[in-house]
Amino acid sequence: MASRDYEKQRYDAFAPEFQAEDKPPLPLHLLRRTALWLGRRPVAGIGIRALRRAEYMALKGLGERLDRAGVTPADPLGNVPASDSSSLPAQIFAELLDASRGTDQEAIEQDFYVRLLRQLNPSQARILVLMADGSVWPMVHVNAGMLPGVGSHRVLSYASSVGKEAGVLLRAQVPNFIAHMFALGLISVGGEDSDLEPDYEILEADTLVRDAMAQVETDLNQYPNIERCTIRLSEFGEALCNVALPHAEP
C-alpha cells in the first residue's frame, strides 16, 4: 500500500492529463532533448504536450521496474528513513556519550586510537612509519614580505622532504598532509637544525618551493623569505606508533 501511495505522489504532476498505455516508453534523455528543441519553436504546444505524456509513461515504467526489483525510492520530501536513523547527529552524539561511560581504560584507549587513525589517509600512514624511528626532518615555510628577508604573510607551509622519502605519490599534497598531522598533535615543529644544511638546500630546490617563491616575486611583486624548521613525531605520535605499528620479535 505504501509503495502505491508513493507512486501516486510521484506521478501526480503528470497523471491528471494522461491515461495508462501499454506501449514501451522512449528513452528519457531523447524525450527531454526533443522537448527543449520544440520549446524554441513558435508553435509547440501540441508537441510538448505529447512529449510530456511520453515522459510520464517513461517515468512510470521506470518506477514499476524499480518496485519489482525491490528498490525503495527516495522520499520526495527528503525525510530520512527509520533504517538510517543511526546517521542522525543526535544518534551519533548519544553513542559517543554512551561510549564515554565505559570503565575499561584499555578499551577506551584503543577506541580513541582507532578513531584517530580513521582520520589519516594512506600517504600519512607512510609518513608516520618513516618518522616512527624518531628521526628529524627538514621543513620550510615560504613567506612573502615587502622587504628582503622579512616575511609578512605565509604563502606555502609545511613543505618537507619527508613525503618524497616516504614514497608519497601525491607530492603536492605533502604540506597539507603534514599540516593535518600537526593539527592532530602527531607531529611537533622545531627550529632550524644546522646539521641538516644539505637537506635544506635540496628541499629549497624542490619544484613546490621554487614555484611558491616565483609566485611571491611575479604575482605578489614582493620578496620571498624561507623560514627553516624541523619536524619530528611528538610524544603523542610516538605513543600512537607504539600501539599501532607492528613490532618485530626480539
Contacts in CASP RR format, 6 or more apart in sequence:
PFRMAT RR
TARGET T0000
AUTHOR 0000-0000-0000
METHOD contacts of the structure
MODEL  1
MASRDYEKQRYDAFAPEFQAEDKPPLPLHLLRRTALWLGRRPVAGIGIRA
LRRAEYMALKGLGERLDRAGVTPADPLGNVPASDSSSLPAQIFAELLDAS
RGTDQEAIEQDFYVRLLRQLNPSQARILVLMADGSVWPMVHVNAGMLPGV
GSHRVLSYASSVGKEAGVLLRAQVPNFIAHMFALGLISVGGEDSDLEPDY
EILEADTLVRDAMAQVETDLNQYPNIERCTIRLSEFGEALCNVALPHAEP
3 67 0 8 1.000
6 73 0 8 1.000
6 76 0 8 1.000
7 60 0 8 1.000
7 63 0 8 1.000
7 67 0 8 1.000
8 15 0 8 1.000
9 76 0 8 1.000
10 59 0 8 1.000
10 63 0 8 1.000
10 73 0 8 1.000
10 76 0 8 1.000
11 56 0 8 1.000
11 59 0 8 1.000
11 60 0 8 1.000
14 52 0 8 1.000
14 53 0 8 1.000
14 55 0 8 1.000
14 56 0 8 1.000
14 59 0 8 1.000
15 56 0 8 1.000
17 49 0 8 1.000
17 52 0 8 1.000
17 53 0 8 1.000
18 53 0 8 1.000
18 56 0 8 1.000
18 57 0 8 1.000
20 57 0 8 1.000
20 60 0 8 1.000
21 57 0 8 1.000
23 57 0 8 1.000
25 54 0 8 1.000
25 57 0 8 1.000
25 58 0 8 1.000
25 60 0 8 1.000
25 61 0 8 1.000
26 54 0 8 1.000
26 58 0 8 1.000
27 58 0 8 1.000
28 55 0 8 1.000
28 58 0 8 1.000
28 59 0 8 1.000
28 62 0 8 1.000
31 51 0 8 1.000
31 54 0 8 1.000
31 55 0 8 1.000
31 58 0 8 1.000
32 55 0 8 1.000
34 51 0 8 1.000
35 48 0 8 1.000
35 51 0 8 1.000
35 52 0 8 1.000
35 55 0 8 1.000
38 44 0 8 1.000
38 45 0 8 1.000
38 47 0 8 1.000
38 48 0 8 1.000
38 51 0 8 1.000
39 48 0 8 1.000
63 73 0 8 1.000
66 73 0 8 1.000
72 81 0 8 1.000
75 81 0 8 1.000
80 87 0 8 1.000
80 88 0 8 1.000
85 91 0 8 1.000
86 92 0 8 1.000
99 108 0 8 1.000
99 111 0 8 1.000
102 108 0 8 1.000
109 243 0 8 1.000
110 243 0 8 1.000
113 240 0 8 1.000
113 243 0 8 1.000
113 244 0 8 1.000
116 184 0 8 1.000
116 240 0 8 1.000
117 240 0 8 1.000
117 244 0 8 1.000
119 180 0 8 1.000
119 184 0 8 1.000
120 128 0 8 1.000
120 181 0 8 1.000
120 184 0 8 1.000
121 177 0 8 1.000
123 163 0 8 1.000
123 166 0 8 1.000
123 168 0 8 1.000
123 169 0 8 1.000
123 170 0 8 1.000
123 173 0 8 1.000
123 174 0 8 1.000
123 177 0 8 1.000
124 177 0 8 1.000
124 180 0 8 1.000
124 181 0 8 1.000
126 163 0 8 1.000
126 166 0 8 1.000
126 167 0 8 1.000
126 168 0 8 1.000
127 162 0 8 1.000
127 163 0 8 1.000
127 166 0 8 1.000
127 168 0 8 1.000
127 174 0 8 1.000
127 177 0 8 1.000
127 178 0 8 1.000
127 181 0 8 1.000
128 181 0 8 1.000
128 186 0 8 1.000
128 233 0 8 1.000
128 237 0 8 1.000
128 240 0 8 1.000
128 241 0 8 1.000
128 245 0 8 1.000
129 166 0 8 1.000
129 245 0 8 1.000
130 162 0 8 1.000
130 163 0 8 1.000
130 165 0 8 1.000
130 166 0 8 1.000
131 137 0 8 1.000
131 162 0 8 1.000
131 187 0 8 1.000
131 231 0 8 1.000
131 232 0 8 1.000
131 233 0 8 1.000
132 233 0 8 1.000
132 238 0 8 1.000
132 241 0 8 1.000
132 245 0 8 1.000
134 232 0 8 1.000
134 233 0 8 1.000
134 238 0 8 1.000
135 232 0 8 1.000
136 193 0 8 1.000
136 196 0 8 1.000
136 230 0 8 1.000
136 231 0 8 1.000
136 232 0 8 1.000
137 160 0 8 1.000
137 161 0 8 1.000
137 162 0 8 1.000
137 165 0 8 1.000
137 199 0 8 1.000
137 230 0 8 1.000
137 231 0 8 1.000
137 232 0 8 1.000
138 160 0 8 1.000
138 161 0 8 1.000
138 193 0 8 1.000
138 196 0 8 1.000
138 199 0 8 1.000
138 200 0 8 1.000
138 203 0 8 1.000
138 228 0 8 1.000
138 229 0 8 1.000
138 230 0 8 1.000
139 158 0 8 1.000
139 159 0 8 1.000
139 160 0 8 1.000
139 162 0 8 1.000
139 178 0 8 1.000
139 189 0 8 1.000
139 203 0 8 1.000
139 228 0 8 1.000
139 229 0 8 1.000
139 230 0 8 1.000
139 231 0 8 1.000
140 156 0 8 1.000
140 159 0 8 1.000
140 160 0 8 1.000
140 200 0 8 1.000
140 203 0 8 1.000
140 204 0 8 1.000
140 209 0 8 1.000
140 226 0 8 1.000
140 227 0 8 1.000
140 228 0 8 1.000
140 229 0 8 1.000
141 154 0 8 1.000
141 156 0 8 1.000
141 157 0 8 1.000
141 158 0 8 1.000
141 159 0 8 1.000
141 226 0 8 1.000
141 227 0 8 1.000
141 229 0 8 1.000
142 154 0 8 1.000
142 155 0 8 1.000
142 156 0 8 1.000
142 159 0 8 1.000
142 209 0 8 1.000
142 212 0 8 1.000
142 213 0 8 1.000
142 216 0 8 1.000
142 224 0 8 1.000
142 225 0 8 1.000
142 226 0 8 1.000
142 227 0 8 1.000
143 151 0 8 1.000
143 152 0 8 1.000
143 153 0 8 1.000
143 154 0 8 1.000
143 155 0 8 1.000
143 224 0 8 1.000
143 225 0 8 1.000
143 226 0 8 1.000
143 227 0 8 1.000
144 151 0 8 1.000
144 152 0 8 1.000
144 153 0 8 1.000
144 154 0 8 1.000
144 155 0 8 1.000
144 216 0 8 1.000
144 220 0 8 1.000
144 222 0 8 1.000
144 223 0 8 1.000
144 224 0 8 1.000
144 225 0 8 1.000
145 151 0 8 1.000
145 152 0 8 1.000
145 153 0 8 1.000
145 216 0 8 1.000
145 222 0 8 1.000
145 223 0 8 1.000
145 224 0 8 1.000
145 225 0 8 1.000
146 152 0 8 1.000
146 222 0 8 1.000
146 223 0 8 1.000
147 223 0 8 1.000
148 223 0 8 1.000
148 225 0 8 1.000
149 223 0 8 1.000
149 225 0 8 1.000
150 223 0 8 1.000
150 225 0 8 1.000
151 223 0 8 1.000
151 225 0 8 1.000
151 227 0 8 1.000
155 212 0 8 1.000
155 215 0 8 1.000
155 216 0 8 1.000
155 220 0 8 1.000
155 224 0 8 1.000
156 175 0 8 1.000
156 208 0 8 1.000
156 209 0 8 1.000
156 212 0 8 1.000
157 175 0 8 1.000
157 179 0 8 1.000
158 174 0 8 1.000
158 175 0 8 1.000
158 176 0 8 1.000
158 178 0 8 1.000
158 179 0 8 1.000
158 182 0 8 1.000
158 231 0 8 1.000
159 174 0 8 1.000
159 175 0 8 1.000
159 203 0 8 1.000
159 206 0 8 1.000
159 208 0 8 1.000
159 209 0 8 1.000
159 212 0 8 1.000
160 174 0 8 1.000
160 175 0 8 1.000
160 178 0 8 1.000
160 203 0 8 1.000
160 231 0 8 1.000
161 199 0 8 1.000
161 202 0 8 1.000
161 203 0 8 1.000
161 206 0 8 1.000
162 174 0 8 1.000
162 178 0 8 1.000
162 231 0 8 1.000
163 171 0 8 1.000
163 174 0 8 1.000
163 177 0 8 1.000
164 171 0 8 1.000
164 174 0 8 1.000
164 206 0 8 1.000
168 174 0 8 1.000
168 177 0 8 1.000
171 208 0 8 1.000
172 208 0 8 1.000
174 208 0 8 1.000
175 208 0 8 1.000
178 187 0 8 1.000
178 231 0 8 1.000
181 187 0 8 1.000
182 188 0 8 1.000
182 189 0 8 1.000
182 231 0 8 1.000
185 234 0 8 1.000
185 236 0 8 1.000
185 237 0 8 1.000
186 233 0 8 1.000
186 234 0 8 1.000
186 236 0 8 1.000
186 237 0 8 1.000
186 240 0 8 1.000
187 231 0 8 1.000
187 232 0 8 1.000
187 233 0 8 1.000
187 234 0 8 1.000
187 237 0 8 1.000
188 231 0 8 1.000
188 232 0 8 1.000
188 233 0 8 1.000
188 234 0 8 1.000
189 229 0 8 1.000
189 230 0 8 1.000
189 231 0 8 1.000
190 229 0 8 1.000
190 230 0 8 1.000
190 231 0 8 1.000
190 232 0 8 1.000
191 228 0 8 1.000
191 229 0 8 1.000
191 230 0 8 1.000
192 200 0 8 1.000
192 228 0 8 1.000
192 229 0 8 1.000
192 230 0 8 1.000
193 230 0 8 1.000
196 230 0 8 1.000
200 228 0 8 1.000
203 209 0 8 1.000
204 210 0 8 1.000
204 226 0 8 1.000
209 226 0 8 1.000
212 224 0 8 1.000
213 224 0 8 1.000
213 226 0 8 1.000
216 222 0 8 1.000
216 223 0 8 1.000
216 224 0 8 1.000
217 223 0 8 1.000
217 224 0 8 1.000
233 241 0 8 1.000
END
